[in-house]
Amino acid sequence: MTRQLVVLCGMTAMLLTQQTASAGIRIVLDLPLERQVFQRNAEEWAEVKVAGTVPTNATLVEVKAELGAGLRGKATDWTVVAQGAQIKDDKFSGCLKLATGGWYSLKVRFRKSTDDQTVLGEASVAQVGVGDVFITAGQSNSANYGNPRQKSSETLSVCFDGKQFTPAADPIPDSTGDGGTPWPILADMLSRTIRAPVCFRSATVNYMRVGEWLPGAGSKNIERLVERAQWFGPSGVRAVLWVQGEADAGRQPHFTPAEQYEREAKAMIEFSRQKLGWPIDWFVAGNSWPGQDGKAPVLTAQKALWDKGVAFRGPDTNDLAGSPEYRHDGIHFGSRGLLVHAERWYAALSAHYQFANPVTSKAK
């Protein structure tokens, strides 16, 4: 990957581990959130935003990053992240540069000045990571309609629901359906490989044509995806993983022609990049509805997006059919289908980003 990714954070606040300052003022850390993952850049680091309240008379905020034995990353000593004009109205905001890895444990302390070693208050965040962030989008095979539900077996795999980061487990939060997805399996493969935290954020809806993702459509699908990516800050998401095509291939007799699908998907992708202000990577799966008459035009359009450089190639999934192990209800993935789907996503991402080979897992 050639472009540099520099991370800032969104504005959502959450009460984290805190201590009471000596002056009786409660210290609250708004950022980072517990288990928050910051997107690493091409140089393998990120700027971790630290923000919150300060105790009375504090003019200096320092942060220290600790790292457990055997974990990827680089611990830091006490570093000044805010002073002077960066502290106003009992609030502070600053950044700490951290290398790819985690989980880090952040310690925050507040002092009166550089000359006064007295600590006026302290706070901490138990788990903060620098790794990869992905947004999943499309329709039901990107959401919670598989069977059975999957659950991460790795401590470095998380999901984000807009308020908190939680261990990756189905049903994926803030999505549709209540079944299984390939994302906890894929998160484990990725986190084992890069030895750093991996986060998934869903922007998926159920059974909508690609035209319903156009800018200005009543559903506001692409606008919602942009908002969810913006939370992570400029270049704060590595890629969008797009799994869609069933609605365009299976709605008889009004199938979506290849030229129309390509045109609408391109408009959706270009809109996201324009609004975000950076050329976010999109991976489009070769995905339709096995056995349907409208399958060929959708696959032709998806291939055109790859060939013309609009999006990178995601996995082909149309051969995953023929038994409940692959499609438990004829369209949504079963136990074997979820595992193979995840493995193929890993293969596509690995080939593009030049990851090492994964340690695969069995579907649960």
ZARO-53207 format. One record per residue: residue in three letters; x, y, z of N, C-alpha, C in turn. Coordinates in steps of 0.1 Angstrom, whole numbers, padded with zeros to 4 digits, always signed. Example, Ala and Ser with C-alpha at 12.3 -4.5 7.8 and 13.67 -1.06 7.14 Angstrom:
<pts>
ala+0132-0057+0078+0123-0045+0078+0132-0033+0078ser+0128-0022+0071+0137-0011+0071+0129+0000+0079
</pts>
This chain:
<pts>
met+0008-0012+0000+0000+0000+0000+0009+0012+0000thr+0006+0021-0009+0015+0033-0011+0011+0045-0003arg-0001+0047-0001-0005+0059+0006-0004+0058+0021gln-0001+0070+0027+0001+0070+0041-0012+0072+0048leu-0015+0064+0059-0027+0066+0066-0024+0072+0080val-0030+0083+0082-0027+0090+0095-0041+0091+0102val-0041+0087+0115-0053+0085+0122-0056+0095+0132leu-0068+0101+0132-0073+0108+0143-0086+0101+0147cys-0093+0105+0158-0104+0098+0163-0117+0106+0161gly-0128+0099+0162-0141+0105+0162-0144+0112+0175met-0157+0117+0176-0160+0125+0187-0168+0118+0198thr-0172+0105+0196-0179+0098+0206-0172+0097+0219ala-0178+0100+0230-0172+0100+0243-0177+0088+0252met-0168+0083+0260-0172+0072+0269-0164+0073+0281leu-0170+0070+0293-0163+0071+0305-0154+0059+0307leu-0141+0061+0309-0132+0050+0310-0126+0050+0324thr-0117+0041+0327-0110+0040+0339-0105+0053+0344gln-0109+0057+0356-0106+0071+0360-0102+0071+0375gln-0096+0081+0379-0093+0083+0393-0096+0098+0397thr-0098+0100+0410-0102+0113+0414-0090+0122+0417ala-0090+0134+0412-0078+0143+0414-0078+0147+0428ser-0066+0152+0432-0064+0156+0446-0073+0167+0450ala-0076+0175+0440-0085+0187+0443-0100+0183+0443gly-0103+0171+0441-0117+0166+0442-0124+0167+0429ile-0117+0170+0418-0123+0171+0405-0122+0157+0398arg-0133+0151+0394-0132+0138+0388-0126+0139+0374ile-0117+0131+0370-0110+0131+0357-0118+0121+0348val-0121+0126+0336-0128+0117+0327-0120+0117+0314leu-0117+0105+0309-0111+0104+0296-0122+0101+0285asp-0123+0110+0276-0133+0108+0265-0127+0099+0254leu-0114+0100+0252-0107+0092+0242-0093+0089+0247pro-0088+0078+0243-0094+0067+0235-0104+0059+0243leu-0113+0052+0236-0122+0043+0242-0115+0030+0245glu-0121+0022+0254-0116+0009+0257-0116+0000+0245arg-0105-0006+0242-0103-0015+0231-0104-0008+0217gln-0102+0005+0217-0102+0012+0205-0090+0009+0196val-0093+0007+0183-0083+0004+0173-0080+0016+0164phe-0068+0020+0163-0064+0031+0154-0057+0025+0142gln-0061+0030+0130-0055+0025+0118-0041+0028+0116arg-0032+0018+0114-0018+0020+0112-0016+0026+0098asn-0005+0033+0097-0002+0039+0084+0009+0030+0077ala+0014+0035+0065+0023+0027+0058+0037+0026+0065glu+0039+0035+0074+0052+0034+0082+0050+0026+0095glu+0038+0020+0097+0035+0011+0108+0034+0019+0122trp+0027+0030+0122+0024+0037+0134+0011+0045+0132ala+0006+0050+0143-0006+0058+0143-0005+0069+0153glu-0012+0080+0151-0014+0090+0162-0026+0087+0170val-0025+0084+0182-0036+0080+0191-0040+0092+0199lys-0053+0096+0196-0058+0108+0203-0062+0105+0217val-0057+0114+0226-0061+0113+0240-0067+0126+0244ala-0079+0126+0250-0087+0138+0253-0096+0135+0265gly-0099+0146+0272-0107+0145+0284-0107+0157+0292thr-0110+0156+0305-0110+0167+0315-0096+0167+0322val-0093+0179+0328-0081+0180+0336-0085+0185+0350pro-0077+0181+0360-0080+0187+0374-0076+0202+0374thr-0082+0208+0384-0078+0223+0386-0063+0225+0388asn-0058+0235+0381-0044+0239+0382-0035+0231+0373ala-0040+0221+0367-0031+0213+0358-0028+0220+0345thr-0016+0221+0341-0012+0228+0329-0004+0218+0320leu-0002+0206+0324+0006+0196+0317+0000+0182+0318val-0002+0176+0306-0008+0162+0306+0003+0153+0299glu+0006+0142+0306+0015+0132+0301+0009+0119+0299val+0013+0111+0290+0008+0098+0287+0020+0088+0286lys+0018+0076+0291+0027+0065+0290+0020+0053+0285ala+0027+0046+0275+0021+0034+0269+0029+0022+0274glu+0022+0013+0281+0028+0000+0285+0024-0011+0276leu+0032-0021+0275+0030-0032+0266+0034-0045+0273gly+0025-0055+0273+0028-0068+0279+0039-0076+0272ala+0045-0085+0279+0056-0093+0273+0051-0101+0261gly+0058-0101+0250+0055-0109+0238+0046-0103+0229leu+0040-0091+0232+0031-0084+0223+0039-0076+0213arg+0033-0074+0201+0039-0066+0191+0037-0051+0195gly+0047-0043+0192+0045-0029+0195+0058-0023+0202lys+0057-0011+0207+0068-0005+0214+0063+0004+0225ala+0066+0001+0237+0062+0009+0248+0068+0023+0248thr+0062+0032+0254+0067+0046+0255+0068+0050+0269asp+0078+0059+0272+0079+0065+0285+0069+0077+0286trp+0069+0084+0297+0060+0095+0299+0063+0105+0288thr+0052+0109+0281+0053+0119+0269+0043+0130+0271val+0047+0142+0270+0038+0153+0270+0029+0153+0258val+0016+0153+0260+0006+0153+0249-0002+0166+0249ala-0002+0173+0260-0010+0186+0260-0004+0195+0271gln-0003+0208+0267+0001+0218+0276-0003+0232+0270gly-0003+0242+0278-0006+0255+0273-0019+0256+0267ala-0019+0261+0254-0032+0263+0247-0040+0250+0244gln-0033+0239+0245-0040+0226+0243-0049+0222+0255ile-0049+0230+0266-0057+0228+0277-0066+0241+0279lys-0079+0239+0278-0088+0251+0279-0101+0247+0285asp-0106+0255+0294-0119+0252+0300-0120+0238+0307asp-0109+0235+0313-0107+0222+0320-0108+0210+0311lys-0105+0212+0298-0105+0201+0288-0091+0201+0281phe-0087+0189+0277-0074+0188+0270-0076+0179+0258ser-0067+0180+0248-0067+0171+0237-0053+0171+0231gly-0048+0159+0229-0034+0157+0223-0033+0144+0217cys-0021+0140+0211-0019+0128+0204-0006+0121+0209leu-0006+0108+0209+0006+0100+0212+0009+0091+0201lys+0021+0092+0195+0025+0083+0184+0028+0069+0190leu+0021+0059+0184+0023+0045+0188+0026+0036+0176ala+0035+0027+0178+0038+0017+0167+0027+0007+0166thr+0026+0000+0155+0016-0010+0153+0017-0021+0164gly+0006-0024+0170+0007-0035+0180-0004-0033+0191gly-0003-0040+0201-0012-0040+0213-0015-0054+0217trp-0024-0054+0228-0030-0042+0234-0020-0034+0242tyr-0020-0021+0241-0013-0012+0249-0022-0008+0261ser-0015-0005+0272-0022+0000+0284-0017+0015+0286leu-0027+0024+0285-0023+0038+0286-0025+0044+0300lys-0015+0051+0305-0015+0057+0318-0015+0072+0315val-0023+0080+0321-0024+0094+0319-0022+0101+0333arg-0013+0111+0333-0012+0119+0346-0012+0134+0343phe-0016+0141+0353-0017+0156+0352-0009+0163+0362arg-0001+0172+0357+0009+0179+0366+0006+0195+0365lys+0011+0202+0375+0009+0216+0376+0018+0223+0366ser+0030+0218+0364+0040+0225+0355+0051+0215+0352thr+0060+0219+0343+0072+0211+0340+0082+0211+0352asp+0081+0222+0360+0090+0223+0371+0085+0217+0384asp+0072+0214+0384+0066+0208+0396+0062+0194+0393gln+0068+0185+0400+0066+0170+0398+0053+0165+0405thr+0046+0174+0412+0034+0169+0419+0024+0164+0409val+0018+0152+0411+0008+0147+0403-0006+0151+0408leu-0013+0158+0400-0026+0163+0405-0038+0153+0403gly-0035+0143+0394-0045+0133+0391-0040+0123+0381glu-0047+0112+0380-0043+0101+0371-0055+0094+0365ala-0053+0088+0353-0064+0080+0347-0057+0070+0338ser-0065+0060+0333-0059+0050+0325-0069+0044+0316val-0064+0037+0305-0072+0029+0296-0065+0016+0295ala-0072+0005+0297-0066-0008+0298-0061-0013+0285gln-0069-0011+0274-0066-0017+0261-0068-0007+0250val-0057-0004+0243-0057+0004+0231-0048-0002+0221gly-0052-0002+0208-0044-0009+0198-0042-0001+0185val-0031-0004+0178-0028+0001+0165-0028-0010+0155gly-0037-0011+0146-0038-0022+0137-0046-0018+0124asp-0056-0026+0121-0064-0024+0109-0079-0023+0112val-0086-0014+0105-0100-0011+0106-0107-0014+0093phe-0118-0022+0093-0125-0025+0081-0140-0021+0083ile-0146-0016+0072-0161-0015+0072-0167-0025+0062thr-0177-0032+0067-0184-0042+0059-0197-0036+0054ala-0200-0039+0041-0212-0032+0035-0218-0042+0025gly-0230-0039+0021-0237-0047+0011-0250-0051+0015gln-0253-0065+0015-0266-0070+0019-0264-0082+0028ser-0274-0091+0028-0275-0101+0039-0263-0110+0041asn-0256-0114+0031-0244-0122+0033-0232-0115+0039ser-0234-0101+0041-0224-0093+0048-0229-0091+0062ala-0242-0094+0065-0248-0091+0078-0251-0105+0085asn-0260-0104+0095-0262-0115+0104-0273-0125+0099tyr-0270-0131+0088-0280-0141+0083-0275-0155+0080gly-0262-0157+0083-0256-0170+0082-0260-0179+0094asn-0256-0191+0094-0259-0200+0105-0248-0211+0105pro-0241-0213+0117-0244-0207+0130-0236-0194+0132arg-0239-0188+0143-0232-0176+0148-0217-0179+0150gln-0209-0170+0147-0194-0171+0150-0190-0163+0161lys-0179-0167+0167-0173-0159+0178-0158-0160+0178ser-0151-0148+0179-0137-0148+0179-0131-0156+0190ser-0120-0162+0187-0112-0169+0197-0099-0162+0200glu-0097-0150+0194-0085-0142+0196-0089-0129+0204thr-0080-0125+0213-0083-0113+0221-0081-0100+0213leu-0075-0101+0201-0072-0089+0194-0083-0086+0183ser-0094-0093+0183-0104-0091+0173-0116-0084+0179val-0120-0073+0174-0131-0065+0180-0141-0060+0169cys-0152-0056+0173-0162-0049+0165-0166-0035+0172phe-0171-0026+0164-0175-0013+0169-0189-0010+0166asp-0197-0006+0175-0211-0003+0172-0215+0012+0172gly-0205+0020+0172-0207+0035+0173-0206+0041+0187lys-0205+0032+0197-0204+0036+0211-0193+0029+0218gln-0191+0016+0215-0181+0009+0222-0175-0002+0213phe-0163-0006+0217-0156-0017+0210-0157-0029+0219thr-0162-0040+0212-0164-0052+0219-0158-0064+0212pro-0155-0075+0219-0149-0087+0213-0158-0091+0201ala-0151-0095+0190-0158-0098+0177-0167-0111+0179ala-0180-0109+0178-0189-0120+0180-0202-0117+0173asp-0208-0127+0167-0222-0126+0160-0233-0126+0171pro-0244-0119+0169-0246-0111+0157-0237-0098+0158ile-0231-0095+0146-0223-0083+0146-0231-0071+0150pro-0227-0062+0159-0235-0051+0164-0238-0040+0153asp-0249-0034+0155-0254-0023+0147-0255-0027+0132ser-0260-0039+0130-0262-0044+0117-0276-0050+0116thr-0280-0058+0106-0293-0064+0105-0292-0079+0107gly-0303-0086+0111-0303-0100+0113-0298-0104+0127asp-0299-0117+0130-0294-0121+0143-0287-0135+0142gly-0281-0138+0130-0274-0150+0128-0259-0148+0128gly-0253-0155+0118-0238-0155+0117-0233-0148+0106thr-0220-0144+0107-0212-0138+0096-0198-0144+0095pro-0191-0140+0084-0177-0145+0083-0167-0136+0091trp-0172-0125+0096-0162-0115+0101-0155-0119+0114pro-0160-0125+0124-0152-0130+0135-0141-0139+0131ile-0144-0148+0121-0134-0157+0116-0123-0150+0109leu-0127-0140+0100-0117-0133+0093-0109-0124+0102ala-0115-0118+0112-0108-0110+0122-0097-0118+0129asp-0100-0130+0132-0090-0139+0139-0078-0142+0129met-0081-0145+0117-0071-0148+0107-0061-0136+0106leu-0067-0124+0105-0060-0112+0103-0051-0108+0115ser-0058-0109+0127-0051-0105+0139-0039-0114+0142arg-0041-0127+0139-0030-0137+0141-0018-0133+0131thr-0022-0129+0119-0011-0127+0109-0004-0114+0112ile-0011-0103+0115-0004-0090+0117+0000-0088+0131arg-0004-0097+0140-0001-0096+0154-0004-0082+0160ala-0016-0078+0156-0021-0065+0161-0036-0065+0161pro-0043-0056+0168-0057-0056+0168-0064-0053+0154val-0075-0059+0152-0083-0057+0140-0098-0054+0144cys-0103-0044+0137-0117-0039+0141-0126-0040+0128phe-0138-0045+0130-0148-0045+0120-0160-0036+0124arg-0164-0027+0115-0176-0018+0117-0186-0021+0105ser-0198-0024+0109-0208-0028+0099-0216-0016+0094ala-0218-0015+0080-0227-0005+0074-0237-0013+0065thr-0239-0025+0068-0247-0034+0059-0262-0033+0062val-0270-0034+0051-0284-0035+0052-0289-0047+0044asn-0302-0051+0045-0306-0063+0039-0314-0061+0026tyr-0310-0069+0016-0317-0071+0004-0321-0058-0003met-0311-0050-0007-0313-0038-0014-0304-0038-0027arg-0309-0034-0038-0302-0033-0050-0290-0022-0048val-0280-0023-0057-0270-0014-0056-0275+0000-0059gly-0285+0002-0067-0291+0015-0069-0296+0022-0057glu-0300+0014-0047-0304+0020-0034-0293+0024-0025trp-0280+0023-0030-0268+0028-0024-0263+0041-0031leu-0271+0045-0041-0267+0058-0048-0268+0070-0038pro-0259+0080-0040-0260+0092-0032-0274+0098-0034gly-0281+0102-0023-0294+0108-0024-0305+0099-0024ala-0303+0086-0025-0314+0076-0024-0320+0077-0010gly-0333+0074-0010-0341+0076+0002-0336+0068+0014ser-0329+0057+0011-0324+0048+0021-0312+0054+0029lys-0305+0063+0022-0293+0070+0028-0282+0060+0032asn-0281+0049+0024-0271+0038+0027-0257+0043+0026ile-0253+0049+0015-0239+0053+0013-0236+0065+0022glu-0246+0074+0025-0243+0084+0035-0240+0079+0049arg-0247+0068+0052-0245+0062+0065-0231+0056+0066leu-0227+0049+0055-0214+0043+0055-0203+0054+0056val-0205+0065+0049-0195+0076+0051-0194+0081+0065glu-0206+0083+0071-0206+0088+0085-0198+0078+0094arg-0200+0065+0092-0194+0055+0101-0178+0055+0098ala-0174+0057+0086-0160+0058+0083-0154+0071+0089gln-0162+0082+0088-0157+0095+0093-0154+0094+0108trp-0161+0086+0116-0159+0085+0130-0144+0082+0133phe-0138+0074+0125-0124+0070+0127-0114+0081+0123gly-0118+0091+0117-0110+0102+0113-0103+0100+0100pro-0096+0111+0095-0090+0110+0082-0081+0098+0080ser-0083+0090+0069-0076+0078+0066-0076+0068+0078gly-0087+0068+0086-0088+0060+0097-0094+0046+0095val-0097+0043+0082-0102+0030+0079-0094+0024+0067arg-0090+0012+0068-0082+0006+0058-0090+0003+0045ala-0102-0003+0046-0109-0006+0034-0124-0009+0037val-0132-0008+0027-0146-0012+0027-0146-0026+0020leu-0153-0035+0027-0155-0049+0021-0169-0050+0016trp-0172-0051+0003-0185-0050-0002-0190-0064-0007val-0201-0069-0001-0207-0082-0004-0222-0079-0008gln-0225-0079-0021-0238-0076-0025-0240-0081-0040gly-0252-0082-0044-0255-0087-0057-0268-0095-0058glu-0272-0101-0047-0284-0110-0047-0296-0103-0051ala-0298-0090-0046-0311-0083-0049-0311-0079-0064asp-0300-0076-0070-0299-0073-0084-0300-0085-0093ala-0296-0097-0088-0297-0109-0097-0309-0117-0095gly-0316-0115-0084-0327-0124-0080-0341-0118-0081arg-0343-0105-0084-0356-0099-0084-0362-0101-0098gln-0369-0112-0101-0374-0114-0114-0387-0106-0116pro-0390-0101-0128-0381-0103-0140-0372-0091-0142his-0371-0082-0132-0364-0069-0134-0350-0070-0129phe-0342-0078-0136-0328-0079-0132-0320-0066-0136thr-0310-0063-0128-0302-0051-0131-0292-0054-0142pro-0292-0047-0153-0282-0049-0164-0268-0046-0159ala-0259-0052-0166-0245-0051-0162-0240-0036-0162glu-0244-0029-0173-0239-0015-0174-0245-0007-0163gln-0257-0009-0159-0264-0001-0149-0257-0004-0135tyr-0255-0017-0132-0249-0021-0120-0235-0014-0119glu-0227-0015-0129-0214-0009-0129-0214+0006-0127arg-0223+0012-0134-0224+0027-0133-0228+0031-0119glu-0238+0024-0113-0243+0028-0100-0233+0025-0089ala-0226+0013-0090-0216+0010-0080-0204+0020-0081lys-0200+0024-0093-0190+0034-0094-0193+0047-0088ala-0206+0051-0090-0210+0064-0084-0210+0063-0069met-0214+0052-0063-0214+0050-0049-0200+0051-0043ile-0191+0044-0049-0177+0044-0045-0170+0057-0046glu-0173+0064-0057-0167+0077-0059-0172+0087-0049phe-0185+0086-0046-0191+0095-0036-0185+0094-0023ser-0182+0081-0019-0176+0079-0005-0162+0085-0005arg-0154+0084-0015-0141+0089-0015-0141+0104-0015gln-0150+0110-0023-0151+0125-0023-0155+0130-0009lys-0165+0124-0003-0170+0129+0010-0159+0127+0021leu-0152+0116+0020-0142+0113+0031-0130+0121+0029gly-0127+0125+0017-0115+0133+0014-0102+0125+0013trp-0103+0112+0011-0092+0103+0008-0096+0091+0000pro-0088+0085-0008-0092+0074-0017-0093+0061-0009ile-0103+0060-0001-0104+0047+0007-0105+0035-0002asp-0098+0024+0002-0099+0012-0006-0112+0006-0006trp-0117+0001-0017-0129-0007-0018-0126-0021-0024phe-0130-0032-0017-0129-0045-0023-0143-0050-0026val-0146-0054-0038-0159-0059-0043-0158-0074-0045ala-0167-0081-0038-0167-0096-0039-0174-0099-0052gly-0171-0110-0058-0178-0116-0070-0190-0123-0065asn-0201-0117-0062-0212-0122-0055-0225-0119-0061ser-0234-0129-0063-0247-0127-0069-0257-0136-0061trp-0264-0144-0069-0273-0154-0064-0273-0166-0072pro-0266-0177-0067-0264-0189-0075-0277-0194-0080gly-0277-0197-0093-0289-0203-0099-0300-0194-0105gln-0298-0181-0103-0307-0171-0107-0303-0166-0121asp-0314-0162-0129-0311-0158-0143-0303-0145-0144gly-0304-0137-0133-0297-0124-0133-0283-0124-0128lys-0278-0136-0126-0265-0138-0120-0254-0132-0130ala-0254-0136-0142-0243-0132-0152-0241-0117-0153pro-0252-0109-0155-0249-0094-0156-0243-0088-0143val-0247-0093-0132-0241-0088-0119-0226-0091-0119leu-0222-0104-0122-0208-0108-0121-0200-0100-0132thr-0206-0098-0143-0199-0090-0154-0196-0076-0149ala-0206-0070-0142-0204-0057-0137-0193-0056-0126gln-0193-0066-0118-0183-0066-0107-0169-0068-0112lys-0168-0076-0123-0155-0078-0129-0150-0065-0136ala-0160-0058-0142-0156-0045-0148-0151-0035-0138leu-0156-0035-0126-0151-0026-0115-0137-0030-0112trp-0134-0043-0112-0120-0047-0109-0111-0043-0121asp-0115-0046-0133-0107-0044-0144-0104-0029-0147lys-0113-0021-0143-0111-0006-0146-0105+0001-0134gly-0102-0006-0124-0095+0000-0112-0104+0008-0103val-0117+0006-0104-0126+0013-0095-0126+0007-0081ala-0124-0006-0081-0124-0013-0068-0114-0025-0070phe-0109-0030-0058-0100-0042-0059-0109-0054-0058arg-0103-0065-0063-0111-0078-0064-0112-0084-0050gly-0125-0087-0046-0127-0095-0034-0129-0110-0038pro-0134-0118-0029-0135-0132-0032-0147-0135-0041asp-0146-0146-0048-0157-0152-0056-0164-0162-0046thr-0177-0161-0046-0185-0169-0036-0196-0177-0043asn-0198-0176-0056-0210-0182-0062-0209-0197-0063asp-0197-0203-0062-0196-0217-0062-0199-0224-0049leu-0201-0215-0038-0204-0221-0025-0219-0224-0024ala-0223-0235-0030-0237-0239-0031-0238-0254-0031gly-0250-0259-0031-0252-0273-0033-0256-0281-0020ser-0253-0275-0009-0256-0283+0004-0258-0273+0015pro-0266-0276+0026-0268-0267+0037-0255-0263+0044glu-0244-0271+0042-0232-0267+0048-0227-0254+0042tyr-0230-0252+0029-0226-0240+0022-0236-0229+0023arg-0249-0233+0020-0260-0223+0021-0271-0229+0029his-0272-0225+0041-0282-0232+0051-0296-0231+0047asp-0300-0220+0039-0313-0219+0034-0314-0217+0019gly-0303-0220+0012-0303-0218-0002-0297-0206-0007ile-0295-0196+0002-0289-0183-0002-0279-0178+0008his-0281-0180+0021-0272-0175+0032-0263-0186+0036phe-0251-0182+0040-0240-0192+0042-0243-0200+0055gly-0239-0213+0053-0239-0223+0065-0226-0223+0071ser-0223-0234+0079-0211-0234+0087-0199-0235+0078arg-0199-0243+0067-0187-0244+0058-0186-0232+0050gly-0198-0227+0045-0198-0215+0037-0192-0203+0044leu-0195-0201+0057-0189-0190+0065-0174-0191+0066leu-0169-0203+0068-0155-0205+0069-0148-0202+0056val-0153-0208+0045-0146-0206+0032-0148-0191+0028his-0159-0185+0031-0161-0171+0027-0150-0163+0034ala-0148-0165+0047-0137-0158+0055-0123-0161+0049glu-0121-0173+0046-0107-0177+0041-0105-0170+0027arg-0115-0169+0019-0113-0162+0006-0112-0147+0008trp-0119-0141+0017-0116-0127+0020-0102-0125+0025tyr-0097-0135+0033-0083-0133+0038-0073-0134+0026ala-0076-0144+0017-0067-0145+0005-0067-0133-0003ala-0079-0126-0005-0079-0114-0013-0071-0103-0007leu-0073-0101+0006-0067-0090+0014-0052-0093+0015ser-0048-0106+0017-0034-0110+0018-0027-0107+0005ala-0033-0110-0006-0027-0108-0019-0024-0093-0022his-0034-0085-0018-0033-0071-0021-0023-0064-0011tyr-0024-0067+0002-0016-0060+0012-0004-0068+0015gln-0001-0079+0009+0011-0087+0011+0012-0092+0025phe+0001-0097+0031+0002-0103+0044+0009-0117+0043ala+0013-0122+0054+0018-0136+0055+0006-0146+0055asn+0009-0159+0053-0002-0168+0053-0008-0169+0067pro-0022-0171+0067-0029-0172+0079-0028-0185+0086val-0032-0186+0099-0035-0198+0105-0050-0199+0105thr-0056-0208+0097-0070-0208+0095-0077-0215+0107ser-0090-0213+0109-0097-0219+0120-0109-0227+0115lys-0115-0235+0123-0127-0242+0119-0139-0234+0123ala-0149-0235+0114-0162-0228+0117-0168-0234+0129lys-0174-0225+0137-0180-0230+0150-0195-0232+0148
</pts>
